């Protein structure tokens, strides 16, 4: 469903009318900023779990699984696209969305560097470019899911894992 529709369903379930939402938020911008902040907290928790994994590739696969689950969520994927669309028109939202994206990329760069230092990831990879490519893959899958809601992202998990391993693993590291 379109992002607005998903939000209206949540309002009914919460027992709030659209007008009463503005008792808690001054503007639509504030609502979007709060949504991005809530999503970012969930991302931080996933990144902490990934960073705790001894194998950097396995940690990145955990992140990919979480991203695929979010993209597959009928509310999350469209809301993400709606936030990005609003960021294109609204400098305040753009600042928050860009900051969130930068935090994701930076955290992923840290995981990739750790994996390179441990000999788990290809040392020839530029960590920032590799992180940006992985984020772009998730962005693209979000768009694909929007274009075809019947897309089975659960079936894509194996392909995503294989792509991540082949893209990141050091040539001397065995595929598990």
Protein Blocks (a to p, Z undefined) as FASTA:
>chain_A
ZZklmmmmmmmmnopafklmmmmpmbfklmmmmmmmmmmmmmmmmmmmmmmpmblklmmm
mmmmmmmmmmmpmklmmmmmmmmmmmmmmmklmmmmmmmmmmmmmmmmmmmmmmmmnopa
cfkbcfklmmmmmmmmmmmmmmmmmmmmmbcfklmmmmmmmmmmmmmpcfklccZZ
